[in-house]
Amino acid sequence: MDQRQRVAMLLAPACLITLIGCANSDEEEIFGESAQRSDMTRTLDPPVAVESDADIGTSIEALREQVAQESDATYSPTVASCVMQHYEHEGLVIAVYEHCDGSHRKLYVYEWGEEYGQPVGTLERVFGDLDDSEIVDAWFDPEQGGLKIEDLNFDNAVDARTDAFERLGADYVIEGFEPGWIPPEYPEERILWDTDFDGFYDRETIKGGEDPQGNPSYWRKG
């Protein structure tokens, strides 16, 4: 299986979400004349250079060891075939390391502050090793407003970037998508894809979110 086949396999389950290579989607046909989609993808012309990233391709075990040095207590419950190793410092969980043998590894890192005299913990970053190779191939950072970086074909290079829509700022305009479609009123995120792994993002996806009442916000056919 070559790189293109491998990534096509990885993206296939998300076909209806990303619409990459998913023309005439079932979702559009289901809604008929008042067609609506959860998201829409366009080709970027010109492509945008992919940024380098210091964490993609690094050892997730080295990151775990770094956390372990800051810890003064650990415990490791086993759930099914997964080991969940908790690291604590002064009674507070500073990280959780999840290893499901033959499947994946994840490292959840927490930071602690204080509110009304009580300790308050927040999730700082999640590192992922999605092929159990001990190498970081994805990470998510809620502290940066919801940023996710991914290596889709496990070659230690960035292939996808997901930004929470509010990160894009007031100057960002949704444009260049398929004519006749109206963007969601409440977009959730923008995803950039390097589908041919040449170091340039060549696709952009805008995904709808939810309105204040919790209803889905769709792309709609005008």
C-alpha positions in Angstrom: 0.0 0.0 0.0 1.6 3.3 -1.1 1.2 6.6 0.7 -1.8 7.8 -1.3 -3.7 4.6 -0.7 -2.8 4.7 3.0 -4.1 8.3 3.5 -7.2 7.5 1.3 -7.9 4.7 3.8 -7.4 7.1 6.8 -9.7 9.7 5.3 -12.4 7.3 4.0 -14.4 7.1 7.3 -14.5 10.9 7.4 -15.7 11.2 3.8 -19.0 12.8 4.7 -17.3 15.1 7.1 -14.5 16.4 4.9 -16.1 15.9 1.5 -12.6 15.2 0.1 -13.2 13.1 -2.9 -16.9 12.8 -2.0 -18.7 14.4 -4.8 -22.5 13.9 -4.8 -22.5 13.1 -1.2 -25.3 11.0 0.3 -26.0 13.9 2.7 -26.9 16.3 -0.1 -29.2 13.7 -1.7 -31.0 13.0 1.6 -32.0 16.6 2.0 -33.1 16.9 -1.6 -33.9 20.3 -3.0 -33.2 22.0 0.4 -29.8 20.4 0.4 -27.5 21.1 3.3 -24.1 19.8 4.3 -22.2 19.7 7.6 -19.1 21.0 5.8 -17.6 22.0 2.5 -14.2 21.6 0.9 -12.4 23.7 -1.7 -9.1 23.5 -3.6 -6.6 26.2 -2.5 -5.1 28.1 -5.4 -2.4 28.9 -4.9 -1.5 26.3 -2.2 -0.3 27.4 1.2 3.1 26.3 2.6 2.8 23.9 5.5 4.4 25.1 8.7 7.0 23.0 10.4 6.2 21.7 13.9 8.6 20.8 16.7 6.4 18.1 18.3 5.4 16.1 15.2 7.9 13.3 14.8 9.2 13.5 18.4 9.2 10.6 20.9 6.0 10.4 22.9 8.0 8.3 25.4 10.5 11.1 25.9 7.6 13.5 26.6 6.2 10.9 29.1 9.6 10.7 30.8 9.7 14.5 31.1 6.4 14.5 32.9 7.5 11.6 35.1 10.5 13.7 36.3 8.0 16.3 37.6 5.8 13.7 39.3 6.0 12.6 42.9 3.4 9.8 42.6 1.9 7.5 40.0 -0.8 4.9 39.6 -1.7 2.8 36.6 -5.1 1.2 36.3 -5.7 -1.2 33.4 -8.9 -0.8 31.3 -9.4 -3.7 28.9 -6.1 -3.8 26.9 -5.2 -0.2 27.8 -3.0 1.0 30.6 -3.8 4.4 32.0 -0.8 5.8 33.8 -1.5 8.8 36.1 1.2 11.2 37.2 0.7 13.4 40.2 2.5 16.3 41.9 1.5 17.3 45.4 -1.8 15.4 45.1 -2.8 16.9 41.7 -2.9 15.0 38.4 -0.4 16.7 36.0 -0.6 14.1 33.2 -2.3 10.9 32.1 -0.6 8.5 29.7 -2.8 6.0 27.8 -1.3 3.1 26.0 -3.5 0.6 24.2 -1.1 -2.1 22.9 -1.0 -2.4 19.2 -3.4 0.5 18.8 -2.3 3.9 20.1 -0.7 6.1 22.8 -1.9 9.4 24.1 -0.4 11.8 26.7 -2.8 14.3 28.3 -1.0 17.2 30.0 -2.7 19.4 32.6 -1.8 22.7 34.2 -3.1 24.0 37.5 -4.1 27.4 38.7 -6.2 28.7 41.6 -9.7 30.1 41.8 -11.4 31.3 44.9 -8.6 29.7 46.9 -9.1 26.3 45.3 -6.9 24.5 42.8 -8.4 24.4 39.2 -7.0 22.1 36.5 -7.3 22.6 32.8 -6.2 20.4 29.9 -3.1 22.0 28.4 -2.3 19.7 25.5 -3.0 16.2 24.2 -0.2 14.3 22.3 -1.2 11.4 20.1 0.7 8.4 18.7 -2.0 6.9 16.5 -0.1 3.9 15.1 1.6 2.8 18.3 5.1 3.7 16.9 6.2 5.7 20.0 6.3 8.8 17.7 4.0 11.8 18.0 1.8 12.1 14.9 -0.9 14.4 16.2 -1.5 16.9 19.0 -4.4 19.1 20.2 -4.0 22.3 22.2 -7.2 23.8 23.8 -5.0 26.5 25.4 -4.4 27.9 21.9 -8.2 28.2 21.3 -8.6 24.8 19.8 -5.6 23.9 17.5 -4.9 20.5 16.2 -1.9 19.4 14.1 -1.7 16.0 12.3 0.7 13.8 10.4 -1.8 11.7 8.4 0.7 9.3 6.7 3.1 8.9 9.6 6.2 10.4 7.8 7.0 12.9 10.6 5.7 15.9 8.7 2.6 18.0 9.1 -0.3 17.1 6.7 -3.4 18.7 8.3 -4.1 21.7 10.6 -7.5 22.3 12.3 -8.3 25.7 13.8 -11.3 26.5 15.9 -13.1 29.1 13.7 -12.8 31.9 16.3 -9.0 31.6 16.0 -9.1 32.9 12.4 -10.1 36.4 13.5 -12.5 39.0 12.2 -10.6 39.5 8.9 -11.1 35.9 7.7 -13.7 35.6 5.0 -15.3 32.3 3.8 -15.0 32.5 0.0 -14.0 30.4 -3.0 -16.3 27.5 -2.2 -18.8 25.8 -4.6 -21.1 28.5 -6.1 -24.7 28.4 -4.9 -23.9 27.3 -1.3 -24.4 29.6 1.7 -21.8 29.1 4.6 -23.0 28.1 8.0 -24.1 30.9 10.3 -22.1 29.4 13.1 -18.9 27.7 11.6 -17.0 25.5 14.0 -13.6 24.9 12.5 -11.4 25.3 9.4 -9.2 22.4 8.3 -6.2 22.7 5.9 -5.1 19.6 4.2 -1.9 18.6 2.3 -3.4 15.7 0.3 -0.4 15.0 -1.9 2.2 15.4 0.8 4.3 17.9 -1.0 4.6 20.4 1.8 1.7 22.6 0.7 -1.8 22.7 1.9 -4.0 22.2 -1.1 -7.5 21.8 0.4 -9.5 23.8 2.8 -12.6 22.6 4.7 -15.1 24.7 6.7 -17.2 22.7 9.1 -20.5 24.0 10.6 -21.0 24.1 14.3 -24.1 24.7 16.5 -26.3 27.7 17.1 -26.9 29.1 20.6 -29.8 26.7 21.0 -27.6 23.7 20.2 -29.0 23.1 16.7 -26.7 22.1 13.8 -25.5 25.0 11.6 -25.3 23.8 8.0 -24.0 24.8 4.7 -27.2 25.4 2.7 -27.9 25.4 -1.0 -29.1 28.9 -2.0 
